[in-house]
Amino acid sequence: MQPDHGRGLHRSSPAGLMLAIDGASLEGGGQIIRTAVACAALTGQSIVVDHIRARRSNPGLKNQHLAAIQAVAATCEAEVQGAMMGSNQLIFRPGSPRRAEVTVDTGTAGAIPLIIQAWLPVAMLHGGSLTVTGGTEVRGAPTIDYLEHLLLRVLRHHGAEVTLDIQQRGYFPAGGGTVKVTVAPSTLDPIRISESLRRSTGICSSAAGLPGHVVERQMSAAERAMRGIPDIEIPKRLKDLRTGGCPGSSCTVWAGTHGGSMLGRPGLPAEKIGAGAVANLQEECAVGSDVDQYLADQLLVYLAVAGGQYTSSRFTLHAKTMLWLLNLFRYRIRYSGDTITEFSA
């Protein structure tokens, strides 16, 4: 549900009034800083985030966090202090949301999907575009194909007008991938998982700087493994082989609003990448929830803004952190359940 100051309303914080956020709370990672600046821009609430990633082995802001801050700040002409490498404190004072054409470069293999996640809910207010250079598939983050075929598919179904163009793929350690996202001003319907969303199935096998047979072998292994999942329709096949960029590969699979992925690495056969992606998908499908645990986390900010209801396969620490953070901005999301968690607003 909406914060107490009303649906879709952006207002600046009174002079000197700043929301203090402990960046070491709960999950204690980059998710807090990305979501905090997005919520600040959505609500007009100035924030100070301290102890950023304090319990990590390399604490403070890193390149991909700075890129996310820069992207969100451009959508609302924010005044920002402390946005530098290694900083453990950030002050973010949002201005008025506006349409902006933004370009950011992580300078590393920083996860492009995570930067898009921070920018998108704010950009939907007035539209705009974001071009990001970094890593399209990075460990510890959703693949760019997961973002396109799960998160963005759900958002489009609920009224978002958003397109994604993978201009170049980039893998760890050099990155070098480039993605452009364009969004029109959009108002979301309440988030609910319809039967039409459940029917989509697909496999996306991708690589850069590797022989073409890698993509084919990943795809074939994923197809064979998907036959073992009950009630799965014949999946859509998507193959993407690029000649440039940092070499690497990935396979992303989905059945409705559940997904699985696996990244390649030297010495790992392509067949194990395809089969591994499907094994991750099967684990999520077996629970019987509306969405998988990762999509559940990613949809929470949209549930807060638009309302709705869905169930998740697991109540993760990431979800707990999101609920805590959204509550600081006076968004109220209810949750219940043990094996399957229901979120509603």
C-alpha positions, 0 to 999 in steps of 0.5 A: 500500500502507499505511504501515509502521504498518499498514492503517487505523491512526491513531496520534498522533506521539510528543511533539516528533516532527514531519515537516518538509515543504518546500512549495516542492518539485516542483510547489510549489503548494497540492496539497502543503499539501492533501495534507500535512494529509490524510495527517497526519490519516490517519496521526496524524503531526504536520507542519510545512510551510515555504516554502509556495508560495514560488515562486508570484507570490503566495506563502503560504497563500490563502483556498482553502488555509485552507478546506481546512486548516480542513475537514481539521482539523475531522475530527481536532480538529487543533491548527493554527498559522500558518493565516493569509493569506500565511503561509509556514509551517504546523504541523498536529498531528492529534488523533483522527479523528471524525465532524464536520459541517463548513462552510467558506467560501473568501470567493472563487471558491476551488476547491470540488473541491480542498477536497473532495479534501483532506477526503474521504479523512479523512472516510471514516474516520468519516463526516461532511459538508462544506458549502463555499462558493466556486467550483464551476468554476475554472480550474486545478481539476477542475469539480464535475461532473468530481469527481462523475462521475469521481472519486466514481463510481470511489470509489463503485464501490470501496465509498465511500458518498458523495453530493454536492449542488450547491446553487448554482453559482459561477464566477470571479471572485465564486464564491458556489457552494455544495456539500454532500458527505456520506459514511458510514464507508467502507472501500475495496476495492483500486482497479482499473478494471473494465469497468463503470466503462469503460462510462459516458459522459456530458455535463454542460452547466451555467451560472448567470446566463445564458440557457438557450440557452447550456446547450443549445448547449454540449450540442449541440456536445459531442454532435456532437463525441462522435460522432467518438470511436470506440466511444463509447456514446450519452452521458447528457445532464445540463443544469444552469441556475441563476438565481443566483450569479456568471455563467458556464458549463462543459461536462464530458464523460466516457467511462469513466474519462477526462474533459474539460472547458472553462469559458466566458468572455465572447466565447467561443461556447457551441459552442466550449465543448462542442466544446473539452471533447470535444477534451480528452477525445479527447486522453486517450482516444487513449492507451489508459490506464485513467484520464486524467492528472488522475484518476490524480493524484486517486486516488493517495491512495486507492491508497496507503490501499487498494492496487490498480493502474491506468495513467495517460495521463501521468506528470505533475509533480502525480503526481510530487509526490504520490508524493514526499509520500506517501513522506514518510508511508511510503506506498509506491507503485510506478510504471513505464512511459513513454508509459503510466504504471502505478501500483500499491500 
